[in-house]
Amino acid sequence: MSTKEIGNEFKPRINKIKGRTPLTNDERRLKYFKKNKSILDKARKNPNKEFVMDMLPDNSYSQGSIRTRVTKLREVFSDTGYRFRSTYREGAKGYVYLLIKYENEGMAHEEEQ
């Protein structure tokens, strides 16, 4: 019986990884900034006021899609002062909304200290 060392038969192919590499937080933030520049600028110019970023027909698929986008946007813009939330009760019946709000109170307080 021969002894086999780990790694002799199964060598990892690190050099031949195909596909895209995952984006860093800064690259992801830049991508979202470029894609949604107009609404982000509008929210920044009018702080503490909510704006509709997206609106979809109300069904289970679109509610899940909006919640997923809110989670991703919160993760990417966590330290910038933008707040995201989804709602279906405010506004016209039959639609799900993705809302954006810029809060500058916390940012100014940190600058004072």
Summary of the structure (lengths in Angstrom):
residues: 113
radius of gyration: 21.7
end to end distance: 70.4
largest distance: 75.5
contacts: 230
relative contact order: 0.16
helix: 42%
strand: 19%
